[in-house]
Amino acid sequence: MELEGPRSAIAAQLIDLEAALRQLDLWSDTPPSQEALSSEQPFAMDSLEFEEWLQFIFLPTLYEVLGSGGALPERCAIAPMAEETVGKRKLPTEALIATLRELDRLITESD
């Protein structure tokens, strides 16, 4: 499937997001429990670390939307949550947060 325009740019940012998580050693080979994944809270903050939410909920959901041609969210504002969570750790998170800012912009402007 060939993605065009904003969807292609979003797909590229998703790849960058995965790379940034891996570089920070925030990528997990073991998925959380089904119970943790089914949280109703924003960002599943009651059951997942922010990076787990990115890896196991956000990324698969956006890949599915892009692959199916489904509607993207009207607004996206994930970078502020990243700044409040992983951004406060003693890690070089600048690239991760910059990638999320760009994703926020691309998704919000995609309509």
N, CA, C and O atoms as CSV, one atom per row, in Angstrom:
chain,resi,resn,atom,element,x,y,z
A,1,MET,N,N,0.841,-1.185,0.000
A,1,MET,CA,C,0.000,0.000,0.000
A,1,MET,C,C,0.881,1.241,0.000
A,1,MET,O,O,1.787,1.365,0.824
A,2,GLU,N,N,0.619,2.144,-0.907
A,2,GLU,CA,C,1.386,3.376,-1.036
A,2,GLU,C,C,0.653,4.508,-0.336
A,2,GLU,O,O,-0.490,4.818,-0.672
A,3,LEU,N,N,1.311,5.124,0.636
A,3,LEU,CA,C,0.727,6.266,1.339
A,3,LEU,C,C,1.200,7.543,0.672
A,3,LEU,O,O,2.330,7.629,0.191
A,4,GLU,N,N,0.320,8.535,0.651
A,4,GLU,CA,C,0.678,9.799,0.012
A,4,GLU,C,C,0.516,10.955,0.977
A,4,GLU,O,O,-0.192,10.854,1.979
A,5,GLY,N,N,1.187,12.063,0.661
A,5,GLY,CA,C,1.019,13.314,1.383
A,5,GLY,C,C,1.235,13.196,2.873
A,5,GLY,O,O,2.212,12.605,3.334
A,6,PRO,N,N,0.287,13.782,3.637
A,6,PRO,CA,C,0.445,13.793,5.094
A,6,PRO,C,C,0.548,12.390,5.693
A,6,PRO,O,O,1.279,12.189,6.663
A,7,ARG,N,N,-0.168,11.428,5.135
A,7,ARG,CA,C,-0.124,10.066,5.689
A,7,ARG,C,C,1.268,9.455,5.538
A,7,ARG,O,O,1.716,8.709,6.409
A,8,SER,N,N,1.945,9.764,4.451
A,8,SER,CA,C,3.316,9.288,4.258
A,8,SER,C,C,4.244,9.917,5.291
A,8,SER,O,O,5.106,9.243,5.854
A,9,ALA,N,N,4.062,11.209,5.535
A,9,ALA,CA,C,4.882,11.911,6.523
A,9,ALA,C,C,4.611,11.371,7.927
A,9,ALA,O,O,5.536,11.227,8.727
A,10,ILE,N,N,3.348,11.073,8.227
A,10,ILE,CA,C,2.995,10.506,9.534
A,10,ILE,C,C,3.643,9.133,9.695
A,10,ILE,O,O,4.201,8.832,10.750
A,11,ALA,N,N,3.572,8.299,8.656
A,11,ALA,CA,C,4.190,6.969,8.715
A,11,ALA,C,C,5.692,7.081,8.974
A,11,ALA,O,O,6.245,6.299,9.748
A,12,ALA,N,N,6.352,8.041,8.336
A,12,ALA,CA,C,7.791,8.247,8.543
A,12,ALA,C,C,8.069,8.647,9.992
A,12,ALA,O,O,9.050,8.190,10.579
A,13,GLN,N,N,7.222,9.491,10.571
A,13,GLN,CA,C,7.398,9.905,11.958
A,13,GLN,C,C,7.173,8.735,12.908
A,13,GLN,O,O,7.832,8.654,13.945
A,14,LEU,N,N,6.261,7.831,12.578
A,14,LEU,CA,C,6.034,6.659,13.431
A,14,LEU,C,C,7.286,5.786,13.471
A,14,LEU,O,O,7.633,5.234,14.516
A,15,ILE,N,N,7.954,5.665,12.336
A,15,ILE,CA,C,9.208,4.903,12.288
A,15,ILE,C,C,10.268,5.600,13.149
A,15,ILE,O,O,11.017,4.947,13.875
A,16,ASP,N,N,10.321,6.933,13.057
A,16,ASP,CA,C,11.263,7.704,13.889
A,16,ASP,C,C,10.938,7.549,15.371
A,16,ASP,O,O,11.838,7.478,16.208
A,17,LEU,N,N,9.648,7.498,15.687
A,17,LEU,CA,C,9.228,7.331,17.079
A,17,LEU,C,C,9.715,5.994,17.624
A,17,LEU,O,O,10.261,5.931,18.726
A,18,GLU,N,N,9.521,4.937,16.862
A,18,GLU,CA,C,10.011,3.625,17.306
A,18,GLU,C,C,11.525,3.659,17.500
A,18,GLU,O,O,12.037,3.135,18.489
A,19,ALA,N,N,12.237,4.269,16.565
A,19,ALA,CA,C,13.700,4.359,16.670
A,19,ALA,C,C,14.112,5.130,17.925
A,19,ALA,O,O,15.046,4.730,18.620
A,20,ALA,N,N,13.423,6.230,18.215
A,20,ALA,CA,C,13.749,7.034,19.407
A,20,ALA,C,C,13.508,6.227,20.685
A,20,ALA,O,O,14.313,6.285,21.614
A,21,LEU,N,N,12.407,5.477,20.736
A,21,LEU,CA,C,12.132,4.639,21.911
A,21,LEU,C,C,13.212,3.581,22.084
A,21,LEU,O,O,13.662,3.324,23.200
A,22,ARG,N,N,13.628,2.967,20.976
A,22,ARG,CA,C,14.679,1.938,21.044
A,22,ARG,C,C,16.006,2.542,21.495
A,22,ARG,O,O,16.713,1.947,22.309
A,23,GLN,N,N,16.350,3.723,20.971
A,23,GLN,CA,C,17.626,4.360,21.336
A,23,GLN,C,C,17.679,4.691,22.823
A,23,GLN,O,O,18.749,4.661,23.430
A,24,LEU,N,N,16.529,5.006,23.409
A,24,LEU,CA,C,16.470,5.328,24.836
A,24,LEU,C,C,16.293,4.089,25.698
A,24,LEU,O,O,16.185,4.179,26.921
A,25,ASP,N,N,16.263,2.928,25.046
A,25,ASP,CA,C,16.041,1.653,25.733
A,25,ASP,C,C,14.683,1.642,26.442
A,25,ASP,O,O,14.541,1.101,27.539
A,26,LEU,N,N,13.687,2.255,25.785
A,26,LEU,CA,C,12.323,2.285,26.308
A,26,LEU,C,C,11.399,1.362,25.511
A,26,LEU,O,O,10.181,1.401,25.683
A,27,TRP,N,N,11.972,0.543,24.652
A,27,TRP,CA,C,11.210,-0.403,23.828
A,27,TRP,C,C,11.207,-1.744,24.537
A,27,TRP,O,O,12.246,-2.198,25.017
A,28,SER,N,N,10.056,-2.372,24.604
A,28,SER,CA,C,9.945,-3.641,25.312
A,28,SER,C,C,9.632,-4.781,24.355
A,28,SER,O,O,8.828,-4.629,23.435
A,29,ASP,N,N,10.275,-5.925,24.578
A,29,ASP,CA,C,9.974,-7.117,23.780
A,29,ASP,C,C,8.790,-7.881,24.354
A,29,ASP,O,O,8.260,-8.788,23.712
A,30,THR,N,N,8.378,-7.516,25.556
A,30,THR,CA,C,7.284,-8.215,26.233
A,30,THR,C,C,6.086,-7.288,26.371
A,30,THR,O,O,6.179,-6.266,27.050
A,31,PRO,N,N,4.954,-7.624,25.738
A,31,PRO,CA,C,3.788,-6.758,25.865
A,31,PRO,C,C,3.186,-6.822,27.263
A,31,PRO,O,O,3.317,-7.833,27.953
A,32,PRO,N,N,2.528,-5.744,27.679
A,32,PRO,CA,C,1.830,-5.754,28.969
A,32,PRO,C,C,0.639,-6.712,28.910
A,32,PRO,O,O,0.265,-7.192,27.840
A,33,SER,N,N,0.056,-6.976,30.067
A,33,SER,CA,C,-1.106,-7.863,30.123
A,33,SER,C,C,-2.275,-7.257,29.347
A,33,SER,O,O,-2.328,-6.046,29.134
A,34,GLN,N,N,-3.200,-8.102,28.933
A,34,GLN,CA,C,-4.396,-7.635,28.233
A,34,GLN,C,C,-5.186,-6.679,29.126
A,34,GLN,O,O,-5.785,-5.717,28.645
A,35,GLU,N,N,-5.180,-6.953,30.414
A,35,GLU,CA,C,-5.881,-6.091,31.376
A,35,GLU,C,C,-5.273,-4.686,31.379
A,35,GLU,O,O,-6.001,-3.694,31.368
A,36,ALA,N,N,-3.947,-4.604,31.395
A,36,ALA,CA,C,-3.273,-3.309,31.378
A,36,ALA,C,C,-3.566,-2.559,30.083
A,36,ALA,O,O,-3.736,-1.340,30.091
A,37,LEU,N,N,-3.623,-3.287,28.973
A,37,LEU,CA,C,-3.871,-2.673,27.671
A,37,LEU,C,C,-5.306,-2.184,27.512
A,37,LEU,O,O,-5.577,-1.335,26.663
A,38,SER,N,N,-6.224,-2.707,28.314
A,38,SER,CA,C,-7.635,-2.338,28.142
A,38,SER,C,C,-8.061,-1.200,29.070
A,38,SER,O,O,-9.256,-0.991,29.280
A,39,SER,N,N,-7.112,-0.473,29.620
A,39,SER,CA,C,-7.414,0.661,30.492
A,39,SER,C,C,-8.296,1.677,29.773
A,39,SER,O,O,-8.171,1.878,28.565
A,40,GLU,N,N,-9.176,2.307,30.519
A,40,GLU,CA,C,-10.048,3.358,29.976
A,40,GLU,C,C,-9.464,4.754,30.217
A,40,GLU,O,O,-9.981,5.738,29.688
A,41,GLN,N,N,-8.412,4.843,30.995
A,41,GLN,CA,C,-7.815,6.138,31.340
A,41,GLN,C,C,-7.057,6.717,30.141
A,41,GLN,O,O,-6.533,5.967,29.317
A,42,PRO,N,N,-6.998,8.061,30.042
A,42,PRO,CA,C,-6.164,8.654,28.994
A,42,PRO,C,C,-4.718,8.154,29.128
A,42,PRO,O,O,-4.163,8.117,30.226
A,43,PHE,N,N,-4.130,7.777,28.012
A,43,PHE,CA,C,-2.760,7.264,27.956
A,43,PHE,C,C,-2.576,6.007,28.815
A,43,PHE,O,O,-1.443,5.617,29.097
A,44,ALA,N,N,-3.682,5.369,29.234
A,44,ALA,CA,C,-3.633,4.182,30.109
A,44,ALA,C,C,-2.719,4.434,31.301
A,44,ALA,O,O,-1.999,3.540,31.747
A,45,MET,N,N,-2.756,5.671,31.814
A,45,MET,CA,C,-1.802,6.059,32.848
A,45,MET,C,C,-1.982,5.309,34.160
A,45,MET,O,O,-1.108,5.355,35.024
A,46,ASP,N,N,-3.106,4.622,34.315
A,46,ASP,CA,C,-3.306,3.837,35.535
A,46,ASP,C,C,-2.667,2.456,35.443
A,46,ASP,O,O,-2.503,1.781,36.459
A,47,SER,N,N,-2.303,2.028,34.225
A,47,SER,CA,C,-1.788,0.661,34.091
A,47,SER,C,C,-0.521,0.528,33.247
A,47,SER,O,O,0.116,-0.525,33.267
A,48,LEU,N,N,-0.146,1.561,32.513
A,48,LEU,CA,C,1.029,1.487,31.640
A,48,LEU,C,C,1.946,2.687,31.863
A,48,LEU,O,O,1.496,3.773,32.227
A,49,GLU,N,N,3.237,2.468,31.636
A,49,GLU,CA,C,4.165,3.593,31.537
A,49,GLU,C,C,3.877,4.281,30.198
A,49,GLU,O,O,3.368,3.646,29.273
A,50,PHE,N,N,4.195,5.559,30.093
A,50,PHE,CA,C,3.900,6.303,28.868
A,50,PHE,C,C,4.510,5.632,27.641
A,50,PHE,O,O,3.863,5.531,26.599
A,51,GLU,N,N,5.769,5.169,27.767
A,51,GLU,CA,C,6.409,4.535,26.610
A,51,GLU,C,C,5.719,3.225,26.222
A,51,GLU,O,O,5.714,2.856,25.047
A,52,GLU,N,N,5.140,2.523,27.195
A,52,GLU,CA,C,4.376,1.309,26.878
A,52,GLU,C,C,3.113,1.674,26.108
A,52,GLU,O,O,2.731,0.991,25.158
A,53,TRP,N,N,2.469,2.760,26.530
A,53,TRP,CA,C,1.281,3.223,25.815
A,53,TRP,C,C,1.641,3.570,24.372
A,53,TRP,O,O,0.919,3.205,23.445
A,54,LEU,N,N,2.764,4.280,24.181
A,54,LEU,CA,C,3.200,4.611,22.823
A,54,LEU,C,C,3.413,3.348,21.997
A,54,LEU,O,O,2.934,3.248,20.867
A,55,GLN,N,N,4.134,2.387,22.567
A,55,GLN,CA,C,4.506,1.183,21.823
A,55,GLN,C,C,3.327,0.254,21.555
A,55,GLN,O,O,3.169,-0.250,20.443
A,56,PHE,N,N,2.508,0.030,22.566
A,56,PHE,CA,C,1.510,-1.032,22.453
A,56,PHE,C,C,0.099,-0.551,22.140
A,56,PHE,O,O,-0.767,-1.363,21.813
A,57,ILE,N,N,-0.153,0.762,22.234
A,57,ILE,CA,C,-1.484,1.276,21.901
A,57,ILE,C,C,-1.407,2.323,20.785
A,57,ILE,O,O,-2.060,2.174,19.753
A,58,PHE,N,N,-0.613,3.380,20.987
A,58,PHE,CA,C,-0.556,4.473,20.023
A,58,PHE,C,C,-0.031,4.024,18.657
A,58,PHE,O,O,-0.700,4.213,17.641
A,59,LEU,N,N,1.159,3.433,18.634
A,59,LEU,CA,C,1.743,3.021,17.352
A,59,LEU,C,C,0.851,2.034,16.590
A,59,LEU,O,O,0.557,2.279,15.420
A,60,PRO,N,N,0.407,0.925,17.205
A,60,PRO,CA,C,-0.440,-0.010,16.446
A,60,PRO,C,C,-1.744,0.632,15.954
A,60,PRO,O,O,-2.212,0.325,14.858
A,61,THR,N,N,-2.325,1.517,16.760
A,61,THR,CA,C,-3.568,2.172,16.360
A,61,THR,C,C,-3.341,3.062,15.144
A,61,THR,O,O,-4.125,3.025,14.195
A,62,LEU,N,N,-2.281,3.860,15.162
A,62,LEU,CA,C,-2.022,4.735,14.017
A,62,LEU,C,C,-1.628,3.947,12.775
A,62,LEU,O,O,-2.038,4.296,11.668
A,63,TYR,N,N,-0.840,2.892,12.941
A,63,TYR,CA,C,-0.517,2.055,11.777
A,63,TYR,C,C,-1.785,1.457,11.173
A,63,TYR,O,O,-1.912,1.382,9.951
A,64,GLU,N,N,-2.711,1.036,12.007
A,64,GLU,CA,C,-3.981,0.475,11.530
A,64,GLU,C,C,-4.783,1.528,10.771
A,64,GLU,O,O,-5.303,1.254,9.690
A,65,VAL,N,N,-4.883,2.726,11.332
A,65,VAL,CA,C,-5.620,3.813,10.669
A,65,VAL,C,C,-4.981,4.143,9.324
A,65,VAL,O,O,-5.683,4.306,8.326
A,66,LEU,N,N,-3.659,4.240,9.292
A,66,LEU,CA,C,-2.968,4.550,8.037
A,66,LEU,C,C,-3.165,3.436,7.012
A,66,LEU,O,O,-3.409,3.700,5.834
A,67,GLY,N,N,-3.056,2.189,7.471
A,67,GLY,CA,C,-3.185,1.048,6.559
A,67,GLY,C,C,-4.581,0.864,6.007
A,67,GLY,O,O,-4.752,0.424,4.870
A,68,SER,N,N,-5.586,1.199,6.811
A,68,SER,CA,C,-6.970,0.992,6.389
A,68,SER,C,C,-7.560,2.213,5.688
A,68,SER,O,O,-8.656,2.146,5.131
A,69,GLY,N,N,-6.826,3.333,5.718
A,69,GLY,CA,C,-7.356,4.564,5.146
A,69,GLY,C,C,-8.389,5.223,6.040
A,69,GLY,O,O,-9.135,6.096,5.597
A,70,GLY,N,N,-8.435,4.805,7.301
A,70,GLY,CA,C,-9.398,5.357,8.257
A,70,GLY,C,C,-9.110,6.808,8.594
A,70,GLY,O,O,-8.082,7.369,8.215
A,71,ALA,N,N,-10.053,7.396,9.321
A,71,ALA,CA,C,-9.937,8.808,9.705
A,71,ALA,C,C,-8.915,8.975,10.826
A,71,ALA,O,O,-8.929,8.242,11.815
A,72,LEU,N,N,-8.049,9.934,10.655
A,72,LEU,CA,C,-7.089,10.293,11.699
A,72,LEU,C,C,-7.800,11.158,12.735
A,72,LEU,O,O,-8.813,11.786,12.427
A,73,PRO,N,N,-7.279,11.194,13.960
A,73,PRO,CA,C,-7.882,12.081,14.970
A,73,PRO,C,C,-7.853,13.530,14.479
A,73,PRO,O,O,-6.957,13.919,13.730
A,74,GLU,N,N,-8.831,14.320,14.903
A,74,GLU,CA,C,-8.866,15.732,14.514
A,74,GLU,C,C,-7.742,16.514,15.175
A,74,GLU,O,O,-7.168,17.425,14.578
A,75,ARG,N,N,-7.440,16.153,16.401
A,75,ARG,CA,C,-6.375,16.828,17.143
A,75,ARG,C,C,-5.467,15.778,17.759
A,75,ARG,O,O,-5.903,14.681,18.109
A,76,CYS,N,N,-4.220,16.128,17.881
A,76,CYS,CA,C,-3.268,15.232,18.527
A,76,CYS,C,C,-2.343,16.103,19.364
A,76,CYS,O,O,-1.770,17.072,18.867
A,77,ALA,N,N,-2.203,15.751,20.639
A,77,ALA,CA,C,-1.346,16.528,21.540
A,77,ALA,C,C,-0.670,15.569,22.513
A,77,ALA,O,O,-0.995,15.529,23.700
A,78,ILE,N,N,0.262,14.811,21.992
A,78,ILE,CA,C,0.946,13.806,22.796
A,78,ILE,C,C,2.259,14.335,23.370
A,78,ILE,O,O,2.684,13.900,24.440
A,79,ALA,N,N,2.901,15.261,22.674
A,79,ALA,CA,C,4.194,15.784,23.137
A,79,ALA,C,C,4.122,16.349,24.560
A,79,ALA,O,O,5.038,16.098,25.343
A,80,PRO,N,N,3.073,17.102,24.933
A,80,PRO,CA,C,3.039,17.607,26.318
A,80,PRO,C,C,3.036,16.479,27.361
A,80,PRO,O,O,3.660,16.610,28.414
A,81,MET,N,N,2.343,15.383,27.074
A,81,MET,CA,C,2.342,14.250,28.006
A,81,MET,C,C,3.736,13.630,28.074
A,81,MET,O,O,4.189,13.227,29.145
A,82,ALA,N,N,4.406,13.554,26.941
A,82,ALA,CA,C,5.773,13.021,26.921
A,82,ALA,C,C,6.700,13.888,27.767
A,82,ALA,O,O,7.550,13.375,28.494
A,83,GLU,N,N,6.530,15.201,27.667
A,83,GLU,CA,C,7.368,16.110,28.451
A,83,GLU,C,C,7.144,15.911,29.942
A,83,GLU,O,O,8.081,16.018,30.733
A,84,GLU,N,N,5.897,15.620,30.333
A,84,GLU,CA,C,5.560,15.432,31.745
A,84,GLU,C,C,5.959,14.055,32.289
A,84,GLU,O,O,6.036,13.870,33.503
A,85,THR,N,N,6.208,13.108,31.414
A,85,THR,CA,C,6.535,11.750,31.861
A,85,THR,C,C,8.000,11.437,31.546
A,85,THR,O,O,8.875,11.671,32.380
A,86,VAL,N,N,8.267,10.919,30.371
A,86,VAL,CA,C,9.651,10.548,30.041
A,86,VAL,C,C,10.582,11.755,29.995
A,86,VAL,O,O,11.784,11.616,30.227
A,87,GLY,N,N,10.048,12.926,29.702
A,87,GLY,CA,C,10.870,14.137,29.647
A,87,GLY,C,C,11.468,14.520,30.986
A,87,GLY,O,O,12.443,15.269,31.035
A,88,LYS,N,N,10.903,14.021,32.070
A,88,LYS,CA,C,11.410,14.349,33.413
A,88,LYS,C,C,12.417,13.314,33.924
A,88,LYS,O,O,12.952,13.450,35.024
A,89,ARG,N,N,12.668,12.289,33.124
A,89,ARG,CA,C,13.662,11.290,33.516
A,89,ARG,C,C,15.044,11.766,33.096
A,89,ARG,O,O,15.188,12.663,32.266
A,90,LYS,N,N,16.031,11.157,33.675
A,90,LYS,CA,C,17.408,11.514,33.336
A,90,LYS,C,C,17.824,10.766,32.065
A,90,LYS,O,O,18.716,9.917,32.081
A,91,LEU,N,N,17.156,11.104,30.978
A,91,LEU,CA,C,17.426,10.501,29.675
A,91,LEU,C,C,17.479,11.611,28.628
A,91,LEU,O,O,16.840,12.648,28.804
A,92,PRO,N,N,18.228,11.413,27.544
A,92,PRO,CA,C,18.251,12.410,26.464
A,92,PRO,C,C,16.992,12.253,25.587
A,92,PRO,O,O,17.042,11.625,24.529
A,93,THR,N,N,15.888,12.818,26.032
A,93,THR,CA,C,14.593,12.598,25.376
A,93,THR,C,C,14.250,13.634,24.306
A,93,THR,O,O,13.140,13.616,23.775
A,94,GLU,N,N,15.174,14.530,23.979
A,94,GLU,CA,C,14.866,15.610,23.037
A,94,GLU,C,C,14.367,15.075,21.687
A,94,GLU,O,O,13.389,15.591,21.147
A,95,ALA,N,N,15.025,14.052,21.140
A,95,ALA,CA,C,14.626,13.518,19.833
A,95,ALA,C,C,13.239,12.875,19.907
A,95,ALA,O,O,12.428,13.028,18.994
A,96,LEU,N,N,12.979,12.167,20.980
A,96,LEU,CA,C,11.668,11.538,21.166
A,96,LEU,C,C,10.575,12.605,21.216
A,96,LEU,O,O,9.561,12.484,20.529
A,97,ILE,N,N,10.773,13.626,22.009
A,97,ILE,CA,C,9.755,14.673,22.157
A,97,ILE,C,C,9.608,15.471,20.859
A,97,ILE,O,O,8.493,15.843,20.493
A,98,ALA,N,N,10.698,15.734,20.170
A,98,ALA,CA,C,10.615,16.440,18.883
A,98,ALA,C,C,9.823,15.617,17.867
A,98,ALA,O,O,9.035,16.173,17.102
A,99,THR,N,N,10.023,14.306,17.852
A,99,THR,CA,C,9.270,13.428,16.950
A,99,THR,C,C,7.784,13.484,17.287
A,99,THR,O,O,6.947,13.549,16.386
A,100,LEU,N,N,7.453,13.459,18.564
A,100,LEU,CA,C,6.043,13.522,18.972
A,100,LEU,C,C,5.433,14.886,18.643
A,100,LEU,O,O,4.268,14.960,18.254
A,101,ARG,N,N,6.200,15.960,18.794
A,101,ARG,CA,C,5.690,17.289,18.410
A,101,ARG,C,C,5.349,17.321,16.924
A,101,ARG,O,O,4.316,17.859,16.526
A,102,GLU,N,N,6.231,16.738,16.107
A,102,GLU,CA,C,5.994,16.710,14.661
A,102,GLU,C,C,4.786,15.834,14.341
A,102,GLU,O,O,3.982,16.185,13.478
A,103,LEU,N,N,4.651,14.718,15.015
A,103,LEU,CA,C,3.461,13.873,14.824
A,103,LEU,C,C,2.195,14.629,15.200
A,103,LEU,O,O,1.203,14.586,14.471
A,104,ASP,N,N,2.224,15.320,16.332
A,104,ASP,CA,C,1.071,16.129,16.745
A,104,ASP,C,C,0.689,17.105,15.635
A,104,ASP,O,O,-0.482,17.233,15.277
A,105,ARG,N,N,1.687,17.783,15.104
A,105,ARG,CA,C,1.438,18.786,14.052
A,105,ARG,C,C,0.875,18.129,12.803
A,105,ARG,O,O,-0.127,18.592,12.258
A,106,LEU,N,N,1.502,17.065,12.348
A,106,LEU,CA,C,1.061,16.403,11.112
A,106,LEU,C,C,-0.360,15.853,11.225
A,106,LEU,O,O,-1.168,16.004,10.309
A,107,ILE,N,N,-0.654,15.217,12.352
A,107,ILE,CA,C,-1.989,14.636,12.519
A,107,ILE,C,C,-3.039,15.729,12.639
A,107,ILE,O,O,-4.105,15.628,12.031
A,108,THR,N,N,-2.753,16.780,13.420
A,108,THR,CA,C,-3.723,17.858,13.621
A,108,THR,C,C,-3.980,18.619,12.311
A,108,THR,O,O,-5.095,19.082,12.069
A,109,GLU,N,N,-2.957,18.745,11.479
A,109,GLU,CA,C,-3.101,19.486,10.210
A,109,GLU,C,C,-3.537,18.607,9.053
A,109,GLU,O,O,-3.682,19.104,7.936
A,110,SER,N,N,-3.753,17.307,9.281
A,110,SER,CA,C,-3.985,16.380,8.170
A,110,SER,C,C,-5.360,16.463,7.526
A,110,SER,O,O,-5.550,15.938,6.429
A,111,ASP,N,N,-6.319,17.104,8.172
A,111,ASP,CA,C,-7.656,17.156,7.568
A,111,ASP,C,C,-7.708,18.193,6.532
A,111,ASP,O,O,-8.750,18.390,5.908
